[in-house]
């Protein structure tokens, strides 16, 4: 395996289509984007040492609405971050959250929690962007795209000016906005990720565990593609423990007809709509899924999570951000995993990519 000199991702020299010889040495790249960056200025990447990682685990949160404030609370309880800075154009709101959080510090591990502004993104291990217009009842995630793209054009440049280590995008539609943030930031692809289908995957596993009457920690299953209406359940790779789902059904002594599978997936896909209909927003589950992403990054865990990332020749899908299983550590996306899909799942994933590409094309980014 080789290391992409631009983004640091692991690259299989025998599989990648992107390589270049420079001063007698061959360099390999995970995607054409990294290769193009290297060709424009190779010395920039050859001379600059890898970013040093200090012990401080600093997390900046841009946007302190329902999701941002819930994430801050969950992150404080987790003890993962040594510093948490809240940034919001409604500064009084951020100040109120900080006061409330600081009053809780005697019950948790020590942490420095304060109100800041964009310069406080400097040296942050990760900046989590939850800023944006919220989803209204009856409104799809893709309906939000134009409003939130305009917001990102103002927010992202102010963040990257101070060069934090990584951007984690949460605002919806998350896949499109991850792509927008990648273009606006000009960061290597491994340093910009979306929260993707980490939550959808957790919902899928939870519902399967109830259906199969087993601990959800023993259910291995993924939702990939868009975080939204065109997401794809990977039924072909579901397993309970080490037993393939199709083989577990006889063990379980329960029938699992297609209509029951469809009902499980529909509950996953429509969960946010149902919650928004009842309480106006989703915040608890996404807050905890963000803590899980932060945990893998801050602890350098190399966890496999379905975050949204830029794809390049993944089942013939390129230049769009979608969720697939990746290895995630303190450098961001270390490696993408090409799981085996059946023909219908490949077609669904490609259709999901087309939906998002059409939206991105309309934005002109």
KAJO-V842887 format. One record per residue. N is the residue number from 1. SS is DSSP state (a for helix, b for strand, c for the rest). D_LAST is the distance of its C-alpha to the last C-alpha in Angstrom with 2 decimals. Layout:
BEGIN
n,ss,d_last
N,SS,D_LAST
N,SS,D_LAST
END
This chain:
BEGIN
n,ss,d_last
1,c,33.23
2,b,31.23
3,b,28.80
4,c,25.33
5,c,25.73
6,c,22.11
7,c,21.60
8,c,25.23
9,c,24.95
10,b,27.97
11,b,27.68
12,c,30.31
13,c,31.20
14,c,32.58
15,c,29.57
16,c,26.48
17,c,25.29
18,b,23.89
19,b,26.51
20,b,27.56
21,b,30.87
22,b,31.05
23,c,34.47
24,c,36.28
25,b,34.43
26,b,32.12
27,b,28.93
28,b,27.11
29,b,23.52
30,c,22.08
31,c,18.95
32,a,17.73
33,a,15.15
34,a,18.24
35,a,20.27
36,a,17.95
37,a,17.94
38,a,21.71
39,a,22.33
40,a,20.72
41,c,23.01
42,a,25.45
43,a,27.81
44,a,25.36
45,a,25.45
46,a,29.10
47,a,30.49
48,c,28.71
49,c,30.69
50,c,29.27
51,c,28.59
52,c,31.89
53,c,32.10
54,c,34.56
55,c,36.49
56,c,34.72
57,c,32.40
58,b,30.27
59,b,27.69
60,b,25.59
61,b,24.47
62,b,21.93
63,c,22.79
64,c,26.42
65,c,26.56
66,a,28.16
67,a,26.17
68,a,25.94
69,a,29.63
70,a,30.80
71,a,29.07
72,a,30.69
73,a,34.03
74,a,33.81
75,a,32.71
76,a,35.69
77,a,38.06
78,a,36.88
79,c,37.86
80,c,34.98
81,c,33.64
82,c,35.82
83,b,33.53
84,b,31.28
85,b,29.49
86,b,28.12
87,b,25.53
88,c,24.92
89,c,24.57
90,c,27.66
91,a,29.76
92,a,32.95
93,a,31.56
94,a,30.62
95,a,34.07
96,a,35.79
97,a,34.20
98,a,35.15
99,a,38.70
100,a,39.05
101,a,37.77
102,a,40.02
103,c,42.97
104,c,42.44
105,a,42.54
106,a,46.27
107,a,45.58
108,c,42.98
109,c,42.41
110,c,41.86
111,c,38.38
112,b,37.10
113,b,35.08
114,b,33.92
115,b,31.60
116,c,29.19
117,c,26.19
118,a,23.21
119,a,25.58
120,a,27.24
121,a,24.32
122,c,25.89
123,c,27.56
124,c,26.50
125,c,26.76
126,b,23.87
127,b,21.82
128,b,21.41
129,b,18.84
130,c,20.25
131,c,19.16
132,c,17.75
133,c,19.22
134,c,21.77
135,c,22.21
136,c,24.94
137,c,27.72
138,c,26.86
139,c,23.10
140,c,21.07
141,a,18.49
142,a,15.79
143,a,17.07
144,a,15.92
145,a,12.20
146,a,11.37
147,a,14.01
148,a,13.12
149,a,9.41
150,a,11.02
151,a,13.60
152,a,11.56
153,a,10.11
154,a,13.87
155,a,15.26
156,a,13.53
157,a,14.11
158,a,17.65
159,a,18.29
160,a,17.29
161,c,19.28
162,c,22.28
163,c,21.33
164,c,22.43
165,c,23.12
166,c,20.73
167,b,18.17
168,b,19.05
169,b,16.80
170,c,18.90
171,c,17.25
172,c,16.67
173,c,15.06
174,a,15.30
175,a,13.76
176,a,10.39
177,a,10.59
178,a,11.88
179,a,8.91
180,a,6.77
181,a,9.91
182,a,10.20
183,a,7.21
184,a,8.39
185,a,11.92
186,c,12.10
187,c,14.99
188,c,16.66
189,a,15.89
190,a,19.30
191,a,18.73
192,b,16.00
193,b,17.34
194,b,17.35
195,c,20.72
196,c,20.14
197,c,23.36
198,a,25.82
199,a,27.21
200,a,27.18
201,a,29.07
202,a,31.52
203,a,32.13
204,a,32.72
205,a,35.20
206,a,36.91
207,a,37.53
208,a,38.72
209,a,41.05
210,a,42.60
211,a,43.00
212,a,44.55
213,c,46.38
214,c,45.36
215,c,43.80
216,a,39.96
217,a,39.98
218,a,41.58
219,b,38.93
220,b,36.27
221,c,33.47
222,c,29.69
223,b,27.01
224,b,23.92
225,b,20.63
226,c,18.72
227,c,20.16
228,c,20.98
229,c,22.63
230,c,21.95
231,c,23.10
232,b,25.80
233,b,29.24
234,c,30.64
235,a,34.21
236,a,35.31
237,a,35.06
238,c,36.47
239,b,39.61
240,b,42.14
241,c,43.42
242,c,43.78
243,b,44.56
244,b,42.12
245,a,41.48
246,a,43.17
247,a,46.19
248,a,46.28
249,a,46.89
250,a,50.48
251,a,51.09
252,a,49.92
253,c,52.22
254,c,49.77
255,c,48.20
256,c,44.42
257,c,43.69
258,a,40.28
259,a,40.34
260,a,40.76
261,a,37.82
262,a,35.70
263,a,36.89
264,a,36.00
265,a,32.42
266,a,32.06
267,a,33.25
268,a,30.60
269,a,27.73
270,c,29.00
271,a,30.23
272,a,27.61
273,a,28.20
274,a,31.92
275,a,31.78
276,a,29.61
277,a,32.09
278,a,34.91
279,a,33.79
280,c,30.50
281,c,28.39
282,c,28.37
283,c,28.99
284,a,31.88
285,a,30.80
286,a,27.19
287,a,28.77
288,a,31.04
289,a,28.45
290,a,26.54
291,a,29.90
292,a,30.21
293,a,26.89
294,a,27.99
295,a,31.37
296,a,30.17
297,a,28.13
298,a,30.75
299,c,33.69
300,c,32.16
301,c,33.31
302,c,31.46
303,b,31.20
304,b,29.64
305,b,27.11
306,c,24.48
307,c,21.45
308,b,17.86
309,b,16.71
310,b,14.60
311,b,16.76
312,c,17.90
313,c,20.63
314,b,21.74
315,c,23.76
316,c,21.67
317,b,18.39
318,c,15.64
319,c,11.98
320,b,11.91
321,b,13.42
322,b,16.79
323,b,20.14
324,c,22.83
325,c,25.85
326,b,25.28
327,b,27.68
328,b,26.61
329,b,28.31
330,c,28.05
331,c,25.62
332,b,23.26
333,b,22.82
334,b,25.78
335,b,25.87
336,b,24.53
337,c,27.36
338,c,27.48
339,c,29.78
340,c,31.81
341,c,30.68
342,c,32.71
343,a,31.58
344,a,30.72
345,a,28.62
346,a,26.68
347,a,26.09
348,a,25.01
349,a,22.56
350,a,21.03
351,a,20.94
352,a,19.24
353,a,16.49
354,a,16.17
355,a,15.93
356,a,12.92
357,a,11.21
358,a,11.94
359,a,10.43
360,a,7.06
361,a,7.38
362,a,8.43
363,a,5.59
364,c,3.82
365,c,0.00
END
